[in-house]
Amino acid sequence: MSKKICFFFVLILFGFILQISANDSQWYLLGSGSTVTEYVNVQQISYNPETDTALFWIKDIFPDGDEHLRQYEVNFTEKTMLLLTMKDAKTGEILPSFKNSPVPPAKHLISPEGWGDKVTNIIAAHLGKPPLYTKSSYNWVKINTSKYGDTYILPDFFNSNKEANTCDVWVKQVITWPLQGTRTHKYRFFFTDKSLLDLSAIGASRTPITANSEYEIIYSTVKNLVFKTK
């Protein structure tokens, strides 16, 4: 009898170990820092071929033991991402910060080389899809340096429209003062009336480019490159 009981417990323990391993294999490490560790679930991906969209989960683990889940929808055609919900990973309850937010989540463009690009390419790989932008490294070109940091553009992804006399371009600002950080936006420059539209900000309006501003430097650089290639 004791041998049967011992064998029974061994089976339970073995099944428990398999369950832990299977659960761990779902989560792919995105990154880890002093404030949070991020994982993406690579086994619970829902893909809709009609809309070319996928749903997936991100898990955040904090030093105090809290765990949050975030569900996103990525649109591969539009190159956009939308935050659908945020939950407590242990209770399953929607987080008050998400439920009571005065600003509803909106789609935003996925910038090359950013967090969204990294996550989306992991999802794409598990779906057998190509990378969102490119397999090679991004060729950012520095066009300005100021006391706040450096500004780069991405000529590889220029999208000019001769009829509208416009050009879309990705702009990256590596900020070093007063706080360090990186901000990447996609702008549409209008050469007819010297104005711009921030395509990364949903619902943004077209604004004129003021003289002697950093936007004028970007505008002039892009205009020279576009008309040089025409």
Buried (B, 14 or more C-beta within 10 A) or exposed (E): EEEEEEEEEEEEEEEEEEEEEEEEEBBBEBEEEEEEBBBBBBEEBEBEEEEEBBBBBBBBBEEEEEBBBBBBBBBBEEBBBBBEBBBBBEEEEBBEEBEEEEEEBEBBBBBBBBBBBBBBBBBBEBEEBEEBBEEEEBEBEEBBEEEBBBBBBBBBBBEBEEEEBBBBBBBBBBBEEEEEEEBBBBBBBBBEEBBBBBBBBEEEEEEEBEEEEBBBBBBBBBBEBBEEEE
